[in-house]
């Protein structure tokens, strides 16, 4: 729903045949769509490039699709750029949806090598076609799982990205995940404690509910953070199925990917960025606030430049926060 009379940008659709995603254990397609926004009056040449990593249960094209009552991301960009509140940028929206309902944007034998796809395949394809981005002019942003992706890419690939923004990105895994495992085990128990039986039942359903996608999300995280190629679809859980006790070595594999832990060893990478932004709602129902605060406190203690904000809201329906992050990213990348 457009909220501006400024000219609309153009959405181009690229189709990429990925080698990085070949052989994924989910059997997901390796042909991937990437929508690209170019602002009105521009060809893309010499513009900074932002990459939008969407949250769980979505794919990149969901952010370019029509939305009721509010703006999609291109419409938001039309307004912000048209009103002079942000510099013009190109934005890529890669489709990274998976059979497990989403993505954490890291390499995994189960979901596929999405770090490699984004950096080695998607970026060159977009930049060569539109003449945008390039060294010093690339930014990555996202919310929730997409915010996690932005955090991890900033800390692991500061040689590729020059700025990053995370809205409510997954952090503080002990608060975010441990309390949820009992519900996951109760759901699996109805299917003989079998992930295979649960997946078969799930994929045969005519109607899904929030409880289904909640279980699927935990399976997706397990496939991302602690894959087991010998297990069904490569999925194993970091808790015992009968008593819900943490299996330390498996849980440590999850913590290896926790941005609130990673920042202790990867903070130096953030110093190489032109800009690093993170925020979280003070009522976040997944308790991500506390992990985000830990990242902020560590960076602050190390005197590492970044921008951190809290806002009075929860985890849902917070796309309006892009009105803050997108102009910030455009500004730092335009320097």
C-alpha positions in Angstrom: 0.0 0.0 0.0 1.8 3.1 -1.3 2.1 6.0 1.1 3.9 8.3 -1.2 3.3 10.0 -4.6 6.9 9.8 -5.5 7.8 7.7 -8.6 8.0 4.0 -7.9 11.3 2.1 -8.4 11.5 -0.9 -10.6 11.7 -4.5 -9.5 13.7 -6.9 -11.6 13.7 -10.6 -11.2 16.8 -12.7 -11.6 16.9 -16.5 -11.7 20.1 -18.2 -10.5 21.2 -21.8 -10.8 23.2 -22.4 -7.7 26.1 -24.7 -7.4 26.5 -23.9 -3.7 23.1 -25.4 -2.8 23.6 -28.6 -4.8 23.3 -31.8 -2.8 21.3 -30.3 0.1 19.7 -33.1 2.1 16.3 -31.5 2.0 16.0 -31.9 -1.7 15.3 -28.2 -2.1 15.6 -26.6 -5.5 18.9 -25.1 -6.4 17.3 -22.6 -8.8 16.7 -19.5 -6.8 14.9 -16.2 -7.5 16.4 -12.9 -6.6 14.3 -9.8 -6.8 16.2 -6.5 -7.2 14.9 -3.0 -6.5 16.3 -0.1 -8.4 15.0 3.4 -7.4 13.2 5.6 -9.9 15.6 7.6 -12.1 18.5 5.2 -11.6 19.9 2.2 -13.5 21.7 0.8 -10.5 25.1 2.0 -11.7 27.4 3.0 -8.8 24.6 2.7 -6.2 25.3 1.0 -2.8 23.7 -2.5 -2.6 21.7 -3.7 0.3 20.7 -7.3 0.7 17.5 -8.1 2.6 17.5 -11.4 4.6 14.0 -12.1 5.6 12.7 -13.8 8.8 11.7 -17.4 9.3 8.7 -18.7 7.2 9.4 -16.1 4.5 11.4 -15.8 1.3 12.9 -12.7 -0.3 10.1 -12.2 -2.8 7.6 -11.9 0.2 9.1 -8.5 0.8 8.5 -7.3 -2.7 4.9 -8.6 -2.8 1.7 -6.5 -2.2 0.8 -5.9 1.5 -2.5 -4.9 2.9 -2.7 -1.7 5.1 1.1 -1.1 5.0 4.1 -0.8 2.7 6.2 -3.6 1.3 9.9 -2.9 1.3 10.1 -1.3 -2.2 7.3 1.0 -1.4 9.0 2.0 1.9 12.2 2.7 -0.1 10.2 4.8 -2.6 8.9 6.9 0.3 12.2 7.2 2.1 14.3 8.0 -1.0 11.6 10.2 -2.5 11.2 12.3 0.8 15.0 12.7 0.9 15.3 10.7 4.1 17.8 8.3 2.6 20.3 8.1 -0.2 19.3 6.0 -3.3 20.3 2.3 -3.0 19.8 -0.9 -4.9 18.3 -3.7 -2.8 18.4 -7.5 -3.5 15.8 -9.9 -2.1 17.1 -13.4 -2.4 14.8 -16.4 -2.0 16.3 -18.6 0.6 13.1 -20.5 1.7 13.6 -24.1 2.6 11.6 -27.3 3.2 12.1 -26.6 6.9 10.4 -23.2 6.7 13.3 -20.8 6.5 16.9 -20.2 6.8 19.7 -19.0 9.1 21.9 -18.0 6.1 24.9 -20.2 7.1 26.4 -23.1 5.4 24.8 -26.4 6.2 24.8 -29.8 4.5 21.1 -30.1 5.3 19.8 -26.8 4.0 22.6 -26.0 1.6 25.6 -23.6 1.6 23.7 -20.4 1.9 26.7 -18.3 3.0 28.4 -19.4 -0.2 25.3 -18.8 -2.3 24.9 -15.2 -1.0 28.5 -14.2 -1.2 29.9 -16.2 -4.2 26.8 -16.4 -6.4 24.1 -13.9 -5.6 26.3 -10.9 -5.1 28.3 -11.2 -8.3 25.2 -11.9 -10.3 23.4 -8.7 -9.0 26.5 -6.5 -9.1 27.5 -7.5 -12.6 24.0 -6.9 -14.0 23.3 -3.6 -12.4 26.7 -2.1 -11.7 25.9 -1.6 -8.1 27.6 -2.5 -4.8 31.2 -3.7 -4.9 33.9 -3.4 -2.2 33.0 -0.9 0.4 29.4 -0.5 -0.9 27.6 -3.6 0.3 25.3 -3.9 3.3 23.2 -6.7 4.7 20.1 -6.3 6.9 17.3 -8.4 8.3 14.9 -9.2 11.1 14.7 -12.2 13.4 16.4 -15.1 11.5 17.3 -12.5 8.9 18.7 -10.3 11.7 20.7 -13.3 12.9 22.0 -13.7 9.3 23.1 -10.1 9.3 24.9 -10.4 12.6 26.7 -13.6 11.6 27.7 -12.3 8.2 29.0 -9.1 9.7 31.2 -11.0 12.1 32.3 -13.7 9.7 32.5 -11.8 6.4 33.5 -8.2 7.1 35.7 -8.6 4.0 32.6 -8.8 1.9 30.1 -6.6 3.8 30.8 -3.1 4.8 27.7 -2.5 6.9 25.0 -4.5 8.6 21.7 -4.0 10.5 19.9 -6.5 12.7 16.3 -6.0 13.9 15.6 -8.5 16.7 18.2 -10.9 15.4 18.4 -14.3 17.2 20.8 -14.0 20.1 21.1 -15.3 23.6 20.3 -18.9 22.7 19.8 -20.1 26.3 16.9 -17.7 26.7 15.6 -18.1 23.1 15.6 -21.8 22.7 16.0 -23.9 25.9 12.6 -23.1 27.3 11.0 -24.2 24.1 12.4 -27.8 23.9 9.7 -29.4 26.1 7.0 -28.3 23.7 9.0 -29.7 20.8 9.5 -33.1 22.5 5.8 -33.3 23.4 4.9 -32.8 19.7 7.4 -35.4 18.6 6.1 -37.8 21.3 2.8 -37.9 19.5 4.7 -39.3 16.5 6.7 -41.9 18.3 9.5 -39.6 19.1 10.4 -39.7 15.4 11.4 -36.6 13.5 10.7 -38.6 10.3 7.2 -39.5 11.3 6.5 -35.9 12.5 7.8 -34.5 9.2 5.7 -36.9 7.2 2.6 -36.0 9.2 3.4 -32.3 8.9 3.8 -32.4 5.2 0.6 -34.3 4.7 -1.5 -31.7 6.6 -4.1 -29.7 4.7 -4.0 -26.9 7.3 -1.1 -25.8 9.5 -1.1 -23.9 12.8 1.4 -22.0 14.8 2.4 -25.0 16.9 3.4 -26.8 13.7 5.7 -24.0 12.5 7.1 -23.6 16.0 8.3 -27.3 15.9 9.5 -26.9 12.3 11.5 -23.8 13.4 13.4 -25.8 16.0 14.2 -28.5 13.5 15.4 -25.9 11.1 17.7 -24.4 13.7 19.1 -27.9 14.5 19.8 -28.5 10.8 21.6 -25.2 10.7 23.6 -25.2 14.0 24.3 -29.0 14.6 23.6 -31.0 11.4 24.1 -34.8 11.5 24.3 -36.1 7.9 23.6 -39.6 9.3 20.2 -38.7 10.8 16.9 -38.3 9.0 17.2 -35.1 6.9 20.4 -34.4 8.9 18.4 -33.3 12.0 19.2 -34.1 15.6 18.3 -32.2 18.7 20.6 -31.1 21.5 18.4 -32.6 24.2 17.4 -36.1 25.2 14.0 -37.1 23.9 12.8 -38.7 27.1 14.0 -36.3 29.8 14.8 -33.1 27.9 18.3 -32.9 29.3 20.8 -30.9 27.5 23.4 -32.9 25.6 26.4 -30.7 26.2 28.5 -31.3 23.1 25.5 -30.8 20.8 24.3 -27.7 22.7 27.8 -26.3 22.4 27.5 -26.7 18.7 24.4 -24.4 18.8 26.2 -21.9 21.1 29.0 -21.7 18.6 26.5 -19.8 16.4 25.0 -17.6 19.1 25.9 -14.0 18.2 26.0 -13.1 21.9 28.8 -15.6 22.2 30.4 -15.0 18.8 30.9 -11.3 19.5 33.5 -12.2 22.2 35.8 -13.7 19.5 34.6 -11.8 16.4 34.3 -8.2 17.6 37.4 -7.2 15.7 35.6 -7.9 12.5 33.0 -5.3 13.4 35.7 -2.6 13.6 36.2 -3.1 9.9 32.6 -2.1 9.0 31.5 1.4 8.1 28.4 0.8 10.1 26.8 -1.7 12.5 23.3 -1.3 13.7 21.2 -3.5 16.0 17.9 -3.0 17.8 15.3 -5.1 19.7 11.9 -4.5 21.3 11.8 -4.3 25.1 8.8 -6.7 25.1 10.3 -9.3 22.7 8.4 -12.5 23.4 11.4 -14.7 22.6 13.6 -12.9 25.1 16.0 -11.8 22.3 16.4 -8.5 24.1 18.9 -9.9 26.6 21.2 -11.5 24.0 21.1 -8.2 22.0 22.0 -6.3 25.1 25.0 -8.6 25.6 26.3 -7.9 22.1 25.8 -4.1 22.7 27.5 -4.2 26.1 30.5 -6.2 24.8 31.0 -3.8 21.9 30.6 -0.8 24.2 33.2 -2.2 26.6 35.6 -2.7 23.7 34.9 0.9 22.4 33.8 -0.6 19.1 31.6 1.9 17.2 28.0 0.8 16.6 24.4 2.0 16.9 22.1 0.3 19.3 18.5 1.0 20.0 15.6 -0.5 22.1 12.0 0.3 21.3 8.7 -0.4 23.2 7.3 -3.3 21.2 7.6 -7.0 20.8 9.0 -9.3 18.1 6.1 -9.1 15.6 5.1 -6.5 13.0 8.2 -4.3 13.5 9.0 -3.6 9.9 8.6 0.1 10.7 12.0 -0.1 12.3 13.4 -0.1 8.8 12.7 3.6 8.6 15.6 3.9 11.0 18.0 1.2 9.7 17.8 1.7 6.0 18.7 5.4 6.0 21.5 4.6 8.3 22.9 1.9 6.0 22.5 4.1 2.9 24.3 7.0 4.7 27.4 5.0 5.8 27.7 3.1 2.5 27.5 6.4 0.5 30.6 7.7 2.2 
